Amino acid sequence: MPPRKGTQLHPNSLANLNRQGGQPRYEEPKKQRNIQVTSVGWDGIRALASERGLSLNELIEQIGRGKIPLGDADEAD
């Protein structure tokens, strides 16, 4: 499937798909979710994923699982 106009397909995106019935990376299948962020926020998330060699999905997954820790909320301001 070609990427949508204005987006780039991350090389790991297709590799992360589990179409051959192999073992999933995690103990449960991923589900499609929707988020809303500003363009600046989205660009920042994309840059973070790229710096780590991850897809956007995997970056968010790892943040949610605590594998990529976030600083204290007080430090973000």
Secondary structure, DSSP 8 states (H G I E B T S, - for coil): ----TT----HHHHHH---S----SSSS----------HHHHHHHHHHHHHHT--HHHHHHHHHTTSS----GGGG-
